[in-house]
Amino acid sequence: MTDHLNLRPHKVRREDRPDGSIWLTSGYDLSPVATTTNDWLARWATAAPDRVFLAERKGEGWQTLSYGEALERARRIAAGFLDRGVRGPLLILSGNSIDHALITLAAHYVGIVTVPVAEQYSLIPAAHGRLKHVVELVRPDAVFADDAVAYSEALNLVGGFALCSTWGRSGAVPLSALTGDLARVEAANAMVGPETVAKFLMTSGSTSDPKAVETTQRMMTVNQAQIRDSLPFVAARPPVLVDWLPWNHVFGGSHNFNLVLANGGTLYIDDGKPLPALFPRTVENLGLVSGTISFNVPVGFAQLIKALKGDTGLRDTYFRDLDMIFYAGASLPQDTWSELERMALEVGGRIPLITSSWGLTETAPAALLQHVPAKGAGIVGVPLPGVTLKLVDDGTGRMDVRVKGDTVFDAYHDNPGQTQDAIDHEGFFVTGDAMRFVDPEDMTQGLRFDGRLSEDFKLSTGTWVRAANLRLEMLDALVGIAQDVVICGAGYDEVGILIVPGPDARDGTIQHGAICCNAAGEIRKRMERLAQTATGSANRVTRALVMAEPPDVGGGEVTAKGNLNFAKLLARRADLVARLYDDTDPASIVISK
């Protein structure tokens, strides 16, 4: 049902090495690559100057920016940077907006490094420690925030030349005031090349303090050529996105933003998010624009299905032009997948490509991509052209994944020790992720993500627990009850979970940080149902505890990507873990052994 997309079949070359490792590469050659991202902007400003490039909500409709306007305004802002002696790095504190995009385009046009960081680092006082860490690491000489008042504390913390969309802070320069000598701009632009560092992208900091990944122009331009080679429809029809994914993260800021820019598409900036208070705004935005590609996390798609079922107009608008549904961050539950297919057939008589990929901040990001219809969720595909994947078997069929290619980073900024530790003796980036073959006899079936090696642990019996996969199973089993779960059990003889409660598990009495929730019976019933299919103690969850306090951003329990920092949360809530294994605790939910 995806014949209209002219998808390219998977082609994979396999090499079995003398040391037992397996090297995989694409069977396709890489097509020509742009020199820099500036080439894309110049191309579309000439070929389609009046086409809408970016749009953000203003009142009942959209404020738009065309490709021609984007190039003109970016050059003028870049001239202002040069005239004021801004050399970078340029720290960007606020979220997705047209001004954020213009600042980025202007900086990259003249070779100034940008450092976008998560909004919560600035807006939540308890998270200012993370912002201080970034400032000390990258030492910016300029800073941008769209709202001078809302970001005033963070701007004062950073210091230096401050630039804002709105006036309202003494010493801050409004974006509209920037201009200068355009001749200097073109001279500086001529010096920007493939090896020019464009961004420092901060890692999530889930296992250590966030590191700054030096992201070059080459990494970004090669990645878009790889995606275009694997998904030809993005070039055949310029993509239209309604997208909320944050630009401080490599997927939103490099993958999605550049997918639009490289192919002359249009990005409608969604000012909603898959959170209870903000998701209605996403629904409103999706009702205004028919996108060709829909990016989201599984919980976002689950919420979207509820909205689509109750709104025929929204359903027609959402599916009308849709070529691809792309999930990331976790596996898409099969019921969500099936419902999306059913609705798409009902509206348009065809099914979009439902897919995912794999990569990290250090790989720009996409290294693997499932570019044909998958047989179920969790499959992340095959190597993109120009990527070499090295797989090291741990003896169970589970593979330690390492990657090399032009999209892989060269260095963490100002951190040679961690850079050296991240690269093996053959020049491969050691990702810390694990994979399994979908079919060990057929490489074209691709790979299935199998968790983070660092998240695995042993029970007291010596049995390994594959925490990432087990977490996905529990989230699927506890839909509506659990917003997230943390797998516990290191040093114990049973696996347990701490539950971040969803809307159906928040009612009850609170006792010292845990909820004796009214949904305990339903939680126990679902756990028992899942336990019946378990094959051993390592994948049988026998106990649960519902946390009363949400994960603390300021305490480092939530990463910049919005994911849980499991190690930090377990360390800070060791008392709850102990209570989880206390059968006499009234908040502990235990199933029969």
C-alpha positions as CSV (number, residue, x, y, z in Angstrom):
1,M,0.0,0.0,0.0
2,T,3.1,2.3,-0.1
3,D,3.7,1.9,-3.9
4,H,3.0,5.6,-4.4
5,L,6.2,6.5,-2.5
6,N,8.6,4.6,-4.9
7,L,10.6,3.2,-2.0
8,R,14.1,1.8,-2.5
9,P,14.6,-1.8,-1.3
10,H,17.1,-2.5,1.4
11,K,20.6,-3.5,0.1
12,V,23.2,-4.5,2.7
13,R,26.8,-5.7,2.3
14,R,28.1,-8.0,5.1
15,E,31.7,-8.7,6.0
16,D,32.6,-11.2,8.8
17,R,35.9,-10.2,10.3
18,P,38.6,-12.5,11.7
19,D,38.0,-11.1,15.2
20,G,34.4,-12.2,15.1
21,S,32.8,-8.8,14.5
22,I,30.4,-8.2,11.7
23,W,30.7,-5.1,9.5
24,L,27.6,-3.9,7.6
25,T,27.5,-1.2,4.9
26,S,24.8,-0.1,2.5
27,G,24.6,-1.5,-1.0
28,Y,23.9,2.0,-2.4
29,D,26.5,4.6,-3.2
30,L,26.1,8.1,-1.7
31,S,24.9,10.8,-4.1
32,P,26.6,14.2,-4.3
33,V,26.7,16.2,-1.1
34,A,26.2,19.9,-0.6
35,T,29.3,21.8,0.6
36,T,27.5,23.5,3.5
37,T,24.0,24.0,4.7
38,N,24.3,27.6,3.3
39,D,24.1,26.1,-0.2
40,W,20.6,24.8,0.6
41,L,19.5,28.3,1.7
42,A,21.0,30.0,-1.3
43,R,19.5,27.4,-3.7
44,W,15.9,27.7,-2.5
45,A,16.1,31.5,-2.1
46,T,16.9,31.5,-5.8
47,A,14.7,28.7,-7.1
48,A,11.7,29.4,-4.9
49,P,12.1,32.7,-3.2
50,D,8.4,33.1,-2.3
51,R,7.9,29.6,-1.0
52,V,7.1,29.5,2.7
53,F,10.1,28.1,4.6
54,L,9.1,28.6,8.2
55,A,5.8,29.5,9.9
56,E,4.9,30.0,13.6
57,R,1.6,30.7,15.2
58,K,0.4,34.3,15.4
59,G,-3.2,34.8,16.5
60,E,-5.6,32.6,14.7
61,G,-3.1,31.8,11.8
62,W,0.5,31.7,11.0
63,Q,3.3,34.2,10.6
64,T,5.5,33.1,7.7
65,L,9.0,33.5,6.4
66,S,9.8,32.7,2.8
67,Y,13.2,31.4,1.5
68,G,14.0,34.7,-0.1
69,E,13.3,36.6,3.1
70,A,15.2,34.0,5.2
71,L,18.4,34.5,3.2
72,E,18.1,38.3,3.2
73,R,17.5,38.6,6.9
74,A,20.1,36.0,7.8
75,R,22.7,37.9,5.8
76,R,21.8,41.2,7.6
77,I,21.9,39.6,11.0
78,A,25.3,38.0,10.2
79,A,26.6,41.4,9.2
80,G,25.5,42.7,12.6
81,F,27.4,39.9,14.3
82,L,30.6,40.7,12.4
83,D,30.3,44.5,13.0
84,R,29.9,43.9,16.7
85,G,32.8,41.5,16.9
86,V,30.8,38.4,17.7
87,R,33.0,35.4,17.0
88,G,31.1,32.7,18.9
89,P,30.1,30.4,20.3
90,L,26.6,31.9,20.3
91,L,24.4,30.4,23.1
92,I,20.7,30.0,22.2
93,L,18.5,29.7,25.3
94,S,14.9,29.8,24.0
95,G,13.0,27.2,22.0
96,N,11.9,26.8,18.4
97,S,10.9,30.0,16.6
98,I,11.5,32.0,13.4
99,D,14.0,34.2,15.2
100,H,15.8,31.2,16.6
101,A,16.1,29.9,13.0
102,L,17.3,33.2,11.7
103,I,19.9,33.5,14.4
104,T,21.2,30.0,13.5
105,L,21.2,30.5,9.8
106,A,23.0,33.9,10.2
107,A,25.7,32.4,12.5
108,H,26.3,29.4,10.2
109,Y,26.4,31.6,7.2
110,V,29.6,33.2,8.5
111,G,31.1,30.3,10.5
112,I,29.9,31.2,14.0
113,V,29.2,28.2,16.2
114,T,25.8,28.0,17.8
115,V,25.0,26.2,21.0
116,P,21.2,25.6,21.4
117,V,20.3,24.4,24.9
118,A,17.1,23.1,26.5
119,E,14.7,25.8,27.6
120,Q,14.3,24.3,31.0
121,Y,18.0,25.1,31.8
122,S,17.0,28.7,31.7
123,L,13.4,28.8,32.8
124,I,13.6,26.5,35.9
125,P,15.9,28.0,38.5
126,A,16.7,24.6,39.9
127,A,18.2,23.7,36.5
128,H,20.6,26.7,36.4
129,G,23.4,24.4,37.4
130,R,23.1,22.7,34.0
131,L,23.2,26.0,32.3
132,K,26.3,27.1,34.3
133,H,28.0,23.8,33.2
134,V,27.3,24.6,29.5
135,V,28.6,28.2,29.9
136,E,31.8,27.0,31.6
137,L,32.3,24.3,28.9
138,V,31.7,26.4,25.7
139,R,32.5,29.9,27.0
140,P,30.1,31.8,24.7
141,D,30.7,35.4,23.7
142,A,27.1,36.0,22.8
143,V,23.7,34.8,23.9
144,F,20.2,34.9,22.4
145,A,16.7,34.5,24.0
146,D,13.4,35.4,22.4
147,D,12.0,37.0,25.5
148,A,14.3,39.3,27.5
149,V,12.0,39.3,30.5
150,A,11.2,35.6,30.8
151,Y,14.9,34.7,30.3
152,S,16.4,37.6,32.3
153,E,17.9,35.5,35.1
154,A,19.5,33.2,32.6
155,L,20.8,36.1,30.5
156,N,22.4,37.6,33.6
157,L,23.9,34.3,34.5
158,V,25.5,33.9,31.0
159,G,26.6,37.6,30.6
160,G,28.3,38.9,27.5
161,F,26.6,40.3,24.4
162,A,22.8,39.6,24.7
163,L,20.4,39.5,21.8
164,C,16.7,39.3,22.2
165,S,13.6,39.3,20.0
166,T,11.9,41.7,22.3
167,W,13.2,44.7,24.1
168,G,13.0,44.6,27.9
169,R,16.4,44.1,29.4
170,S,19.0,46.8,29.9
171,G,21.9,46.2,27.6
172,A,20.1,43.6,25.4
173,V,20.1,44.3,21.7
174,P,16.8,43.7,19.8
175,L,17.3,41.4,16.8
176,S,15.8,44.0,14.5
177,A,18.7,46.4,15.3
178,L,21.4,44.1,13.8
179,T,22.8,45.0,10.5
180,G,26.2,45.8,8.9
181,D,28.5,45.6,5.9
182,L,27.2,42.8,3.6
183,A,30.5,42.7,1.8
184,R,32.2,41.4,4.9
185,V,29.4,38.8,5.2
186,E,30.2,37.3,1.8
187,A,33.9,37.3,2.5
188,A,33.3,35.3,5.8
189,N,30.8,33.0,4.0
190,A,33.4,32.1,1.5
191,M,35.6,30.7,4.3
192,V,32.9,28.3,5.6
193,G,33.5,24.7,4.4
194,P,32.6,21.1,5.1
195,E,34.9,20.9,8.2
196,T,33.6,24.1,9.7
197,V,32.1,23.4,13.1
198,A,28.5,24.6,13.0
199,K,27.1,23.6,16.4
200,F,28.0,22.3,19.7
201,L,25.1,20.0,20.5
202,M,24.9,18.9,24.1
203,T,24.4,15.3,25.0
204,S,21.6,14.3,27.3
205,G,23.8,13.9,30.3
206,S,22.2,10.6,31.3
207,T,25.4,9.0,32.4
208,S,27.7,12.0,33.0
209,D,27.6,15.8,32.7
210,P,26.4,16.8,29.2
211,K,29.2,16.8,26.6
212,A,29.4,19.2,23.7
213,V,29.5,17.3,20.4
214,E,31.3,19.3,17.7
215,T,28.9,19.1,14.8
216,T,30.4,20.0,11.4
217,Q,28.8,21.2,8.2
218,R,29.9,17.9,6.7
219,M,28.1,15.8,9.2
220,M,24.8,17.6,8.5
221,T,25.0,17.8,4.7
222,V,26.1,14.1,4.3
223,N,23.3,13.0,6.6
224,Q,20.7,14.7,4.4
225,A,22.2,13.2,1.3
226,Q,21.9,9.8,2.9
227,I,18.3,10.3,3.9
228,R,17.4,11.6,0.4
229,D,19.1,8.6,-1.2
230,S,17.0,6.2,1.0
231,L,13.7,8.1,0.9
232,P,13.5,9.6,-2.6
233,F,10.0,11.0,-2.0
234,V,11.4,13.8,0.2
235,A,13.1,15.3,-2.9
236,A,10.2,14.5,-5.3
237,R,7.8,16.4,-3.1
238,P,9.2,19.1,-0.8
239,P,8.3,17.9,2.8
240,V,5.8,19.8,4.9
241,L,6.1,19.3,8.7
242,V,4.1,20.4,11.6
243,D,6.7,19.7,14.2
244,W,7.4,20.4,17.9
245,L,10.6,18.4,18.4
246,P,13.1,20.8,20.1
247,W,16.0,22.3,18.1
248,N,18.5,21.9,21.0
249,H,18.2,18.1,20.3
250,V,19.9,16.6,17.2
251,F,16.8,15.1,15.9
252,G,14.6,18.2,15.8
253,G,17.4,20.7,15.1
254,S,19.6,18.8,12.6
255,H,17.5,16.0,11.2
256,N,14.1,17.6,10.9
257,F,15.1,21.3,10.3
258,N,17.6,20.3,7.7
259,L,15.3,17.8,6.0
260,V,13.0,20.8,5.3
261,L,15.9,23.2,4.3
262,A,17.7,20.7,2.1
263,N,14.6,19.8,0.1
264,G,12.9,23.1,-0.1
265,G,10.1,22.2,2.2
266,T,8.0,24.1,4.8
267,L,8.2,23.7,8.5
268,Y,5.3,24.8,10.6
269,I,6.6,25.3,14.1
270,D,4.2,23.5,16.5
271,D,4.1,25.3,19.8
272,G,2.4,22.4,21.5
273,K,3.9,19.2,23.0
274,P,2.7,15.7,24.0
275,L,2.0,17.0,27.5
276,P,-1.5,17.3,29.0
277,A,-1.5,21.1,29.1
278,L,0.1,21.6,25.7
279,F,-1.2,18.8,23.5
280,P,-4.5,20.6,22.6
281,R,-2.3,23.2,20.9
282,T,-0.7,20.5,18.8
283,V,-4.2,19.2,17.8
284,E,-5.2,22.7,16.8
285,N,-2.0,23.2,14.7
286,L,-2.4,19.8,13.0
287,G,-6.0,20.8,12.1
288,L,-4.7,23.8,10.3
289,V,-2.0,22.2,8.1
290,S,-1.8,19.0,6.1
291,G,1.8,17.7,6.5
292,T,3.6,15.2,4.4
293,I,5.7,13.8,7.2
294,S,4.6,13.4,10.8
295,F,7.4,13.1,13.5
296,N,6.5,12.3,17.1
297,V,7.3,10.1,20.1
298,P,5.0,7.1,20.8
299,V,3.1,8.8,23.6
300,G,2.4,11.7,21.2
301,F,0.9,9.3,18.6
302,A,-1.2,7.6,21.3
303,Q,-2.6,11.0,22.3
304,L,-3.1,11.9,18.7
305,I,-5.2,8.8,18.0
306,K,-7.7,9.8,20.7
307,A,-8.1,13.2,19.1
308,L,-8.3,11.8,15.6
309,K,-11.1,9.4,16.6
310,G,-13.3,12.2,17.8
311,D,-12.7,14.7,15.0
312,T,-13.4,13.8,11.3
313,G,-12.1,17.1,10.0
314,L,-8.8,16.7,11.9
315,R,-8.5,13.1,10.6
316,D,-9.0,14.2,7.0
317,T,-6.5,17.1,7.3
318,Y,-3.9,14.9,9.1
319,F,-3.9,12.0,6.6
320,R,-4.7,13.9,3.4
321,D,-1.1,14.4,2.2
322,L,0.8,12.1,4.6
323,D,3.8,10.2,3.1
324,M,5.5,9.1,6.3
325,I,4.8,8.6,10.0
326,F,8.1,8.5,11.9
327,Y,8.3,7.5,15.6
328,A,11.4,7.9,17.8
329,G,12.4,7.7,21.4
330,A,10.8,4.3,22.0
331,S,9.0,1.5,20.2
332,L,5.6,2.3,18.9
333,P,2.9,0.0,20.5
334,Q,1.3,-2.3,18.0
335,D,-2.2,-1.1,18.7
336,T,-1.2,2.5,18.0
337,W,0.5,1.3,14.8
338,S,-2.6,-0.6,13.6
339,E,-5.0,2.2,14.4
340,L,-2.8,4.7,12.4
341,E,-2.9,2.3,9.4
342,R,-6.7,1.8,9.7
343,M,-7.4,5.5,9.8
344,A,-5.0,6.3,6.9
345,L,-6.8,3.7,4.7
346,E,-10.1,5.0,5.7
347,V,-9.2,8.6,4.7
348,G,-7.0,8.2,1.7
349,G,-7.1,4.6,0.7
350,R,-3.3,4.2,1.2
351,I,-0.9,3.7,4.0
352,P,2.0,6.0,4.7
353,L,5.4,4.6,5.5
354,I,5.4,4.0,9.2
355,T,9.0,3.8,10.3
356,S,11.9,4.7,12.6
357,S,15.7,5.1,12.5
358,W,18.6,5.0,14.9
359,G,21.4,7.3,15.7
360,L,22.8,9.6,18.4
361,T,24.0,13.2,18.8
362,E,27.4,12.0,17.8
363,T,26.2,10.5,14.5
364,A,24.3,13.7,13.2
365,P,21.9,11.7,13.9
366,A,20.7,9.1,11.4
367,A,23.0,6.1,10.9
368,L,20.4,3.3,10.4
369,L,17.0,3.8,8.7
370,Q,14.1,1.4,8.0
371,H,13.2,2.7,4.5
372,V,10.7,0.0,3.5
373,P,7.6,-1.1,5.4
374,A,8.6,-2.9,8.6
375,K,7.1,-6.0,10.1
376,G,6.2,-4.5,13.4
377,A,7.6,-1.8,15.7
378,G,11.1,-1.5,17.1
379,I,13.0,-2.2,13.8
380,V,15.5,0.6,13.1
381,G,16.7,-0.6,9.7
382,V,19.9,-0.9,7.8
383,P,23.0,1.3,7.4
384,L,22.6,4.5,5.4
385,P,25.0,4.9,2.4
386,G,28.5,5.9,3.6
387,V,28.0,4.4,7.1
388,T,29.9,1.4,8.3
389,L,28.4,-0.5,11.3
390,K,30.5,-2.8,13.4
391,L,28.6,-5.3,15.5
392,V,30.3,-7.2,18.3
393,D,28.3,-10.2,19.6
394,D,28.1,-10.6,23.4
395,G,27.5,-14.3,23.0
396,T,23.7,-14.2,23.2
397,G,22.9,-12.8,19.8
398,R,22.9,-9.3,21.2
399,M,25.2,-6.9,19.4
400,D,27.4,-4.1,20.8
401,V,26.9,-1.4,18.1
402,R,29.8,0.8,16.8
403,V,29.7,3.2,13.8
404,K,32.1,5.0,11.5
405,G,31.5,7.4,8.6
406,D,31.4,11.0,7.5
407,T,28.4,11.8,9.8
408,V,30.3,10.6,12.9
409,F,31.8,13.3,15.1
410,D,35.5,13.9,15.6
411,A,35.6,15.3,19.1
412,Y,33.8,16.4,22.2
413,H,34.6,20.0,22.7
414,D,37.4,20.6,25.1
415,N,37.3,17.0,26.3
416,P,40.1,14.9,24.7
417,G,39.9,12.2,27.3
418,Q,36.2,11.4,26.7
419,T,36.8,11.7,23.0
420,Q,39.5,9.1,23.1
421,D,37.4,6.8,25.3
422,A,34.5,7.0,22.8
423,I,36.5,5.7,19.8
424,D,37.8,2.2,19.5
425,H,41.2,1.1,18.0
426,E,39.7,0.8,14.5
427,G,38.2,4.3,14.5
428,F,34.6,3.3,15.4
429,F,32.4,5.3,17.7
430,V,31.4,3.1,20.6
431,T,27.8,4.0,21.0
432,G,26.8,1.9,24.1
433,D,23.7,0.7,22.3
434,A,22.7,-2.9,21.5
435,M,21.0,-4.4,18.5
436,R,19.7,-7.8,17.3
437,F,19.2,-9.0,13.8
438,V,15.6,-9.3,12.7
439,D,16.7,-12.3,10.7
440,P,20.4,-13.5,11.2
441,E,20.2,-15.1,7.7
442,D,18.9,-12.0,5.9
443,M,20.7,-8.7,6.5
444,T,18.1,-6.8,4.4
445,Q,15.5,-7.4,7.2
446,G,17.5,-4.9,9.3
447,L,18.3,-4.6,13.0
448,R,16.1,-4.2,16.0
449,F,17.1,-1.9,18.9
450,D,17.9,-3.9,22.0
451,G,18.5,-1.2,24.6
452,R,21.4,0.6,26.2
453,L,24.2,-1.6,27.5
454,S,24.7,0.7,30.5
455,E,21.1,0.3,31.6
456,D,21.4,-3.5,32.0
457,F,22.0,-5.0,35.5
458,K,22.2,-8.3,37.3
459,L,19.8,-9.7,39.9
460,S,21.3,-11.2,43.0
461,T,21.0,-14.5,41.3
462,G,23.5,-13.4,38.6
463,T,20.8,-13.2,35.9
464,W,21.1,-10.2,33.5
465,V,18.1,-7.9,33.2
466,R,17.7,-6.2,29.8
467,A,16.2,-3.0,31.3
468,A,15.3,-1.1,28.1
469,N,13.2,-3.8,26.5
470,L,11.5,-4.7,29.8
471,R,10.6,-1.0,30.3
472,L,8.9,-0.9,26.9
473,E,6.9,-4.0,27.7
474,M,5.8,-2.5,31.0
475,L,4.8,0.8,29.4
476,D,2.7,-1.1,26.9
477,A,1.1,-3.1,29.6
478,L,0.4,0.0,31.8
479,V,-1.0,2.4,29.2
480,G,-3.0,5.2,30.9
481,I,-1.5,4.2,34.3
482,A,2.2,4.9,33.8
483,Q,3.6,7.9,32.1
484,D,7.0,6.2,32.5
485,V,8.6,3.4,34.5
486,V,12.0,2.9,36.0
487,I,13.2,-0.7,36.1
488,C,14.8,-1.7,39.5
489,G,16.3,-4.8,41.0
490,A,20.1,-4.6,41.0
491,G,21.3,-6.6,43.9
492,Y,17.8,-8.0,44.6
493,D,16.3,-11.3,43.5
494,E,13.2,-9.9,41.7
495,V,12.6,-7.1,39.2
496,G,10.4,-4.2,40.3
497,I,9.4,-0.8,38.9
498,L,9.0,2.7,40.1
499,I,6.0,4.2,38.3
500,V,5.8,7.8,37.1
501,P,2.0,8.0,37.3
502,G,-0.3,8.8,34.4
503,P,-3.7,10.3,34.8
504,D,-5.3,7.0,36.0
505,A,-2.8,6.5,38.9
506,R,-2.6,9.8,40.6
507,D,-5.5,9.5,43.0
508,G,-4.8,8.0,46.4
509,T,-3.1,8.9,49.7
510,I,0.5,10.0,49.7
511,Q,2.9,8.5,52.2
512,H,6.5,9.8,52.2
513,G,6.9,10.3,48.5
514,A,4.8,7.3,47.3
515,I,1.1,7.0,46.4
516,C,-1.1,4.3,47.9
517,C,-3.1,4.7,44.7
518,N,-6.7,3.8,44.0
519,A,-5.5,2.0,40.8
520,A,-3.4,-0.5,42.7
521,G,-5.7,-3.3,41.9
522,E,-5.6,-2.6,38.2
523,I,-1.8,-2.3,38.2
524,R,-1.6,-5.7,40.0
525,K,-3.9,-7.3,37.5
526,R,-2.0,-6.0,34.5
527,M,1.4,-7.0,36.0
528,E,0.0,-10.5,36.7
529,R,-1.2,-10.8,33.1
530,L,2.2,-9.8,31.7
531,A,4.0,-12.1,34.2
532,Q,2.2,-15.1,32.8
533,T,4.2,-14.7,29.5
534,A,7.5,-14.2,31.2
535,T,10.2,-16.8,30.6
536,G,12.2,-16.2,33.8
537,S,13.0,-13.9,36.7
538,A,14.8,-11.4,34.5
539,N,11.7,-10.4,32.6
540,R,9.0,-11.0,35.3
541,V,8.1,-7.8,37.1
542,T,6.7,-8.8,40.5
543,R,6.4,-5.4,42.4
544,A,5.7,-1.8,41.8
545,L,5.6,1.5,43.6
546,V,3.9,4.7,42.4
547,M,6.0,7.9,42.9
548,A,4.2,10.9,44.3
549,E,6.8,13.4,43.2
550,P,7.4,13.9,39.5
551,P,11.0,13.5,38.2
552,D,13.0,16.6,39.1
553,V,14.6,18.5,36.2
554,G,16.8,20.6,38.6
555,G,18.0,17.4,40.3
556,G,19.1,15.9,37.0
557,E,16.4,13.2,36.9
558,V,15.2,14.5,33.5
559,T,17.6,15.0,30.6
560,A,17.6,17.8,28.1
561,K,15.8,15.6,25.7
562,G,13.0,15.1,28.2
563,N,14.0,11.4,29.0
564,L,14.4,10.0,32.4
565,N,18.0,9.8,33.7
566,F,17.5,6.4,35.3
567,A,20.8,6.2,37.2
568,K,20.3,9.7,38.7
569,L,16.7,9.0,39.7
570,L,17.5,5.6,41.3
571,A,20.3,7.2,43.3
572,R,18.2,10.1,44.5
573,R,15.3,7.9,45.4
574,A,17.1,5.0,46.9
575,D,14.6,5.1,49.8
576,L,11.7,4.4,47.4
577,V,13.6,1.5,45.9
578,A,14.1,0.0,49.4
579,R,10.3,0.5,50.1
580,L,9.6,-1.2,46.8
581,Y,11.1,-4.4,48.2
582,D,9.4,-4.1,51.6
583,D,6.3,-6.3,51.5
584,T,4.9,-4.6,54.6
585,D,4.9,-1.1,53.0
586,P,1.3,-0.1,52.2
587,A,2.4,1.6,48.9
588,S,4.2,-1.4,47.5
589,I,2.2,-3.4,45.0
590,V,3.3,-7.1,44.9
591,I,2.0,-9.9,42.7
592,S,2.1,-13.6,43.7
593,K,5.4,-15.3,43.0
